[in-house]
Amino acid sequence: MNTVSVKLPILSQNKKVKTLVSEAHTTKSNDSKGVAAILTSMREQTAPLFRLPLLPWTCLTCFVQFGIFATTNGFYIWFPTILNSLANHKGVETRICAVLDASHTDSANAGNGTQILCDDTMNTATFEMSIYIGLVFCSMYILVGFLVDFLGKKLILVVLLASTGLCGIAAHHAVNQQLAVALFAIFQMCGACIGLMNAVTVELFPTKYRAMAVCLSMMMGRVGSMAGSKLIGLFLTINCGASFYLFGSIVIVCSICCLTLPRRNSGPIEKHKSDATQYQTHEPA
């Protein structure tokens, strides 16, 4: 239920309140109904996000969510395939991409060069490693939840994204399989920053635009998941190393972008508070 608080002048005993003045920046009444009303409402909530002073923060939140989703969800789809290839690899220890390239070559040779043989056998070690990595993921989310009140969202975003991006690039060069799997798992932990970015988005935008800003950034994140899974699947086949360099660099760039985030209670939302408190109306997000 909406709550409306209006500042009233001090009245003498012989005066009565007859009307209440609505907030000064109330939008004009619209007589449209149905789909037209929905589209009008969407435009009124979305258009201010692409105008100053909110435009830079809209671009930042959308780009960071796109990069995080593309990396963590994109690689996670191919994670069992990579683990299975490492578990089935026999011979001297080598890089992840060398193992994947060798498995693709073996499949092509098994099909006599005319038809690629699809080997769907799964090594039990793949499931064991997946369970261990899932436990590490769970611990990471809990740890971030405890540290966010002490270190702040900005510091955690910058440090976590930078470290996971570097681990993703290092995983490509690791020869020891256990080390490569550990670095690769840490690389995907950038997904722990999704919730933090949502919290930052809520702080960056005024109340009436927060819901649309979060929806827009999450929509770009979902688009990143789709694009990332397609690109990574392509790169793992034609140029495995490029996938680690590309998405590791994207996460590092996201970390650099987070350096521009304002300190707590110092974002553009503060500029709107004076307007909102003159005739304060809290609208549900």
C-alpha positions as CSV (number, residue, x, y, z in Angstrom):
1,M,0.0,0.0,0.0
2,N,1.4,3.4,-1.0
3,T,2.1,5.8,1.8
4,V,2.0,9.5,1.1
5,S,3.5,12.1,3.4
6,V,2.9,15.8,2.7
7,K,4.4,18.7,4.5
8,L,1.6,21.0,5.7
9,P,1.9,24.6,6.8
10,I,1.3,25.5,10.4
11,L,-2.4,26.3,10.7
12,S,-4.2,28.6,13.1
13,Q,-7.2,27.3,15.0
14,N,-9.7,29.0,12.7
15,K,-8.4,27.3,9.5
16,K,-9.2,23.9,8.2
17,V,-7.4,21.6,5.7
18,K,-9.5,21.4,2.5
19,T,-7.1,19.9,0.0
20,L,-3.7,18.1,-0.2
21,V,-1.1,19.2,-2.8
22,S,0.3,16.2,-4.7
23,E,4.1,16.1,-5.4
24,A,5.3,18.7,-7.9
25,H,6.8,16.2,-10.4
26,T,3.8,14.0,-10.8
27,T,3.4,12.8,-14.3
28,K,0.4,13.9,-16.4
29,S,-2.6,11.8,-16.3
30,N,-3.0,9.3,-19.1
31,D,-6.3,8.1,-20.3
32,S,-4.9,5.2,-22.3
33,K,-5.9,1.7,-21.3
34,G,-4.8,-1.9,-22.0
35,V,-1.6,-2.5,-24.0
36,A,-1.1,1.2,-24.6
37,A,-1.1,1.9,-20.9
38,I,1.4,-0.8,-20.3
39,L,3.7,0.5,-23.0
40,T,3.4,4.0,-21.8
41,S,4.2,3.0,-18.2
42,M,7.3,1.0,-19.5
43,R,8.5,4.1,-21.4
44,E,8.1,6.4,-18.5
45,Q,10.1,4.0,-16.3
46,T,12.8,3.1,-18.8
47,A,13.4,6.4,-20.7
48,P,15.0,8.2,-17.6
49,L,17.5,5.4,-17.3
50,F,19.0,6.4,-20.6
51,R,19.3,10.1,-19.8
52,L,21.8,11.9,-17.6
53,P,22.6,11.5,-14.8
54,L,21.5,7.9,-14.8
55,L,22.8,6.8,-18.2
56,P,26.4,6.0,-17.1
57,W,25.2,3.8,-14.3
58,T,22.7,2.0,-16.5
59,C,25.5,1.2,-19.0
60,L,27.9,0.1,-16.2
61,T,25.4,-2.2,-14.4
62,C,24.3,-3.8,-17.7
63,F,27.9,-4.3,-18.9
64,V,29.1,-5.8,-15.7
65,Q,26.1,-8.2,-15.4
66,F,26.5,-9.2,-19.1
67,G,30.2,-10.0,-18.5
68,I,29.6,-11.9,-15.2
69,F,26.7,-14.0,-16.6
70,A,28.5,-14.7,-19.9
71,T,31.5,-16.0,-18.0
72,T,30.1,-18.0,-15.1
73,N,27.0,-19.4,-16.9
74,G,28.8,-19.8,-20.2
75,F,31.6,-21.8,-18.9
76,Y,29.4,-23.7,-16.4
77,I,27.5,-25.3,-19.3
78,W,30.8,-26.8,-20.6
79,F,32.3,-27.5,-17.2
80,P,31.3,-31.2,-17.1
81,T,32.7,-31.7,-20.6
82,I,36.0,-30.2,-19.6
83,L,36.2,-32.2,-16.4
84,N,35.3,-35.4,-18.2
85,S,38.0,-34.8,-20.8
86,L,40.6,-34.2,-18.0
87,A,39.5,-37.3,-16.1
88,N,39.7,-39.5,-19.2
89,H,43.0,-38.1,-20.3
90,K,45.9,-40.6,-20.2
91,G,49.5,-39.8,-20.5
92,V,51.7,-36.9,-19.4
93,E,50.0,-33.9,-17.7
94,T,49.4,-31.0,-20.1
95,R,47.2,-27.9,-20.4
96,I,43.4,-28.0,-20.5
97,C,43.2,-26.9,-24.1
98,A,45.7,-29.5,-25.2
99,V,43.5,-32.2,-23.6
100,L,40.4,-30.9,-25.3
101,D,42.1,-30.6,-28.6
102,A,43.4,-34.2,-28.3
103,S,39.9,-35.5,-27.4
104,H,38.5,-33.7,-30.5
105,T,41.2,-35.3,-32.7
106,D,40.6,-38.7,-31.3
107,S,36.9,-38.4,-32.0
108,A,37.5,-37.4,-35.5
109,N,40.0,-40.2,-36.1
110,A,37.6,-42.7,-34.6
111,G,35.0,-41.7,-37.2
112,N,37.5,-42.3,-40.1
113,G,37.6,-38.6,-40.8
114,T,34.1,-38.6,-42.4
115,Q,31.9,-38.6,-39.3
116,I,32.8,-37.4,-35.9
117,L,32.2,-40.0,-33.2
118,C,30.3,-38.7,-30.2
119,D,31.6,-40.3,-27.0
120,D,29.0,-39.8,-24.2
121,T,30.7,-41.9,-21.5
122,M,31.2,-40.0,-18.2
123,N,34.0,-40.7,-15.8
124,T,32.8,-41.0,-12.2
125,A,35.6,-38.6,-11.1
126,T,33.7,-35.9,-13.0
127,F,30.8,-36.1,-10.6
128,E,33.2,-36.2,-7.5
129,M,34.9,-33.0,-8.7
130,S,31.6,-31.3,-9.4
131,I,30.4,-32.0,-5.9
132,Y,33.6,-30.6,-4.4
133,I,33.4,-27.5,-6.6
134,G,29.8,-27.0,-5.6
135,L,30.7,-27.1,-1.9
136,V,33.4,-24.4,-2.6
137,F,30.8,-22.3,-4.5
138,C,28.4,-22.6,-1.5
139,S,31.2,-21.5,0.9
140,M,32.1,-18.6,-1.3
141,Y,28.5,-17.2,-1.3
142,I,28.3,-17.5,2.5
143,L,31.7,-15.9,2.9
144,V,30.7,-12.9,0.7
145,G,27.5,-12.5,2.7
146,F,29.5,-12.2,5.9
147,L,32.2,-9.9,4.5
148,V,29.9,-7.4,2.6
149,D,29.0,-5.5,5.8
150,F,32.6,-5.1,6.8
151,L,34.4,-4.5,3.5
152,G,31.7,-3.0,1.4
153,K,30.2,-4.0,-1.9
154,K,32.6,-2.0,-4.1
155,L,35.8,-3.5,-2.6
156,I,34.5,-7.1,-2.8
157,L,33.4,-6.5,-6.4
158,V,36.8,-5.1,-7.5
159,V,38.9,-7.7,-5.7
160,L,36.7,-10.7,-6.5
161,L,36.3,-9.9,-10.2
162,A,40.0,-9.1,-10.7
163,S,41.2,-12.3,-8.9
164,T,38.8,-14.6,-10.7
165,G,39.7,-13.1,-14.1
166,L,43.4,-13.6,-13.5
167,C,42.7,-17.2,-12.3
168,G,40.8,-17.8,-15.6
169,I,43.8,-16.7,-17.7
170,A,46.2,-18.7,-15.4
171,A,44.0,-21.9,-15.8
172,H,44.9,-21.9,-19.4
173,H,48.6,-22.1,-18.6
174,A,48.5,-24.6,-15.7
175,V,50.0,-27.9,-16.6
176,N,49.1,-29.8,-13.4
177,Q,45.5,-31.0,-13.8
178,Q,44.5,-30.5,-10.2
179,L,45.8,-26.9,-10.2
180,A,44.1,-26.3,-13.6
181,V,40.7,-27.5,-12.2
182,A,41.1,-25.4,-9.1
183,L,41.9,-22.2,-11.0
184,F,39.1,-23.0,-13.5
185,A,36.6,-23.4,-10.6
186,I,37.8,-20.1,-9.0
187,F,37.3,-18.5,-12.4
188,Q,33.6,-19.3,-12.3
189,M,33.2,-17.9,-8.8
190,C,32.7,-14.5,-10.4
191,G,29.1,-15.5,-10.3
192,A,29.1,-14.6,-6.6
193,C,29.1,-11.0,-7.7
194,I,25.7,-11.1,-9.3
195,G,23.8,-10.5,-6.1
196,L,26.2,-7.8,-5.1
197,M,25.7,-6.0,-8.4
198,N,21.9,-6.1,-7.9
199,A,22.4,-4.5,-4.4
200,V,24.6,-1.9,-6.0
201,T,22.0,-1.2,-8.7
202,V,19.4,-0.6,-6.0
203,E,21.6,2.0,-4.3
204,L,22.5,3.8,-7.5
205,F,19.0,4.5,-8.8
206,P,16.1,6.5,-7.3
207,T,13.2,4.5,-5.8
208,K,10.8,4.8,-8.8
209,Y,13.5,3.5,-11.2
210,R,15.1,0.8,-9.2
211,A,12.9,-2.1,-10.3
212,M,13.3,-1.3,-14.0
213,A,17.1,-0.8,-13.5
214,V,17.4,-4.2,-11.9
215,C,15.2,-5.9,-14.5
216,L,17.2,-4.3,-17.3
217,S,20.6,-5.3,-15.9
218,M,19.4,-8.9,-15.3
219,M,18.0,-9.0,-18.8
220,M,21.4,-8.1,-20.2
221,G,22.9,-10.8,-17.9
222,R,20.6,-13.4,-19.4
223,V,21.6,-12.3,-22.9
224,G,25.2,-12.7,-21.7
225,S,24.5,-16.2,-20.6
226,M,23.1,-17.1,-24.0
227,A,25.9,-15.4,-25.9
228,G,28.6,-16.8,-23.6
229,S,27.6,-20.4,-23.9
230,K,27.5,-20.1,-27.7
231,L,30.8,-18.4,-28.0
232,I,32.6,-20.6,-25.5
233,G,31.3,-23.8,-27.3
234,L,32.7,-22.4,-30.6
235,F,36.0,-21.3,-29.1
236,L,36.6,-24.6,-27.3
237,T,36.4,-26.3,-30.7
238,I,38.4,-23.9,-32.9
239,N,40.6,-21.9,-30.5
240,C,40.4,-23.1,-26.9
241,G,42.9,-20.6,-25.5
242,A,41.0,-17.6,-26.9
243,S,38.0,-18.4,-24.7
244,F,40.1,-18.2,-21.5
245,Y,41.8,-15.0,-22.6
246,L,38.6,-13.3,-23.9
247,F,36.4,-14.0,-20.9
248,G,39.1,-13.6,-18.3
249,S,39.8,-10.2,-19.8
250,I,36.1,-9.3,-19.8
251,V,35.9,-10.1,-16.0
252,I,39.0,-8.0,-15.4
253,V,37.5,-5.1,-17.3
254,C,34.3,-5.4,-15.2
255,S,36.5,-5.1,-12.2
256,I,38.0,-1.9,-13.5
257,C,34.6,-0.5,-14.3
258,C,33.5,-1.2,-10.7
259,L,36.3,1.1,-9.5
260,T,34.1,4.0,-10.7
261,L,31.2,3.1,-8.4
262,P,30.5,5.8,-5.8
263,R,31.1,5.2,-2.1
264,R,28.1,4.3,0.1
265,N,25.4,6.9,0.1
266,S,27.2,9.1,-2.4
267,G,25.7,8.1,-5.7
268,P,23.4,10.0,-8.1
269,I,20.4,8.9,-6.0
270,E,21.5,11.5,-3.4
271,K,20.8,14.2,-6.0
272,H,17.2,13.1,-6.2
273,K,16.5,13.1,-2.5
274,S,15.9,16.8,-2.2
275,D,13.2,16.6,-4.9
276,A,11.7,13.4,-3.3
277,T,11.5,14.8,0.2
278,Q,9.8,18.1,-0.7
279,Y,6.5,16.3,-1.2
280,Q,7.6,12.8,-0.5
281,T,5.8,10.0,-2.1
282,H,7.3,6.5,-1.8
283,E,6.3,4.3,-4.7
284,P,6.7,0.5,-4.6
285,A,9.7,-0.7,-6.4
